[in-house]
Amino acid sequence: MLEKEKIELFYGLVCPHCKTLKKMLKKFLTEENNNYILKETLISSPVGMIKSFKKNIHSVPTLLLNDEIIFRYLPTEEELIKKLKKI
Protein backbone atom coordinates (compact mmCIF):
# COMPACT_ATOMS: atom_id res chain seq x y z
CA MET A 1 0.00 0.00 0.00
CA LEU A 2 1.32 3.41 -0.96
CA GLU A 3 1.83 6.04 1.71
CA LYS A 4 -0.43 9.06 1.36
CA GLU A 5 1.06 12.43 0.45
CA LYS A 6 0.71 15.05 3.21
CA ILE A 7 -0.57 18.50 2.24
CA GLU A 8 -0.55 21.28 4.82
CA LEU A 9 -2.25 24.63 4.26
CA PHE A 10 -1.33 27.63 6.40
CA TYR A 11 -4.24 30.06 6.26
CA GLY A 12 -5.72 33.16 7.87
CA LEU A 13 -9.32 33.74 8.91
CA VAL A 14 -9.86 36.90 6.86
CA CYS A 15 -7.73 35.90 3.87
CA PRO A 16 -9.83 35.70 0.67
CA HIS A 17 -7.06 33.87 -1.20
CA CYS A 18 -6.97 31.22 1.54
CA LYS A 19 -10.68 30.50 1.07
CA THR A 20 -10.18 30.16 -2.69
CA LEU A 21 -7.22 27.80 -2.23
CA LYS A 22 -9.21 25.68 0.27
CA LYS A 23 -11.97 25.24 -2.32
CA MET A 24 -9.45 24.30 -5.03
CA LEU A 25 -7.78 21.79 -2.70
CA LYS A 26 -11.07 20.17 -1.70
CA LYS A 27 -12.06 19.82 -5.36
CA PHE A 28 -8.67 18.29 -6.19
CA LEU A 29 -8.79 15.92 -3.22
CA THR A 30 -12.25 14.58 -4.08
CA GLU A 31 -10.98 13.75 -7.58
CA GLU A 32 -7.86 11.99 -6.25
CA ASN A 33 -9.59 9.23 -4.26
CA ASN A 34 -7.87 9.83 -0.92
CA ASN A 35 -4.25 9.70 -2.11
CA TYR A 36 -3.54 12.77 0.02
CA ILE A 37 -4.02 13.89 3.61
CA LEU A 38 -4.93 17.57 4.09
CA LYS A 39 -4.08 19.41 7.28
CA GLU A 40 -5.19 23.02 7.73
CA THR A 41 -3.19 25.20 10.13
CA LEU A 42 -4.53 28.56 11.27
CA ILE A 43 -1.51 30.85 11.29
CA SER A 44 -2.87 33.00 14.16
CA SER A 45 -3.37 30.04 16.51
CA PRO A 46 -0.63 29.31 19.08
CA VAL A 47 0.40 26.11 17.28
CA GLY A 48 0.20 27.85 13.90
CA MET A 49 2.45 30.67 15.11
CA ILE A 50 5.10 28.27 16.35
CA LYS A 51 4.99 26.11 13.22
CA SER A 52 5.07 29.11 10.88
CA PHE A 53 8.01 30.61 12.76
CA LYS A 54 9.96 27.32 12.52
CA LYS A 55 9.20 26.94 8.80
CA ASN A 56 9.86 30.62 7.98
CA ILE A 57 6.28 31.25 6.82
CA HIS A 58 5.32 34.92 6.89
CA SER A 59 2.36 35.08 4.52
CA VAL A 60 -0.80 33.20 3.71
CA PRO A 61 -1.83 31.16 1.92
CA THR A 62 1.24 28.93 2.12
CA LEU A 63 1.01 25.34 0.94
CA LEU A 64 3.36 22.51 1.88
CA LEU A 65 3.66 19.08 0.31
CA ASN A 66 5.36 16.54 2.57
CA ASP A 67 6.77 19.39 4.71
CA GLU A 68 8.25 21.24 1.72
CA ILE A 69 6.87 24.67 0.79
CA ILE A 70 5.45 24.55 -2.74
CA PHE A 71 3.43 27.80 -2.84
CA ARG A 72 3.55 31.05 -0.88
CA TYR A 73 0.71 32.54 -2.91
CA LEU A 74 -2.59 31.59 -4.54
CA PRO A 75 -1.66 29.37 -7.50
CA THR A 76 -3.85 28.83 -10.52
CA GLU A 77 -5.76 25.56 -10.55
CA GLU A 78 -3.43 24.27 -13.28
CA GLU A 79 -0.30 25.13 -11.25
CA LEU A 80 -1.76 23.43 -8.19
CA ILE A 81 -2.62 20.22 -10.03
CA LYS A 82 0.77 20.03 -11.78
CA LYS A 83 2.67 20.50 -8.54
CA LEU A 84 0.59 18.07 -6.51
CA LYS A 85 0.65 15.40 -9.21
CA LYS A 86 4.37 16.11 -9.77
CA ILE A 87 3.95 16.40 -13.53
URFEN-V148103 format. One record per run of one state. SS is the DSSP state (alpha for helix, beta for strand, coil for the rest). FROM is the first residue (numbers start at 1). TO is the last residue. Records with the same first field share a line. If there is no record, write none. Layout:
BEGIN
SS=FROM-TO / FROM-TO
END
This chain:
BEGIN
coil=1-4 / 12-15 / 32-35 / 43-45 / 55-61 / 66-67 / 72-76 / 86-87
beta=5-11 / 36-42 / 62-65 / 68-71
alpha=16-31 / 46-54 / 77-85
END
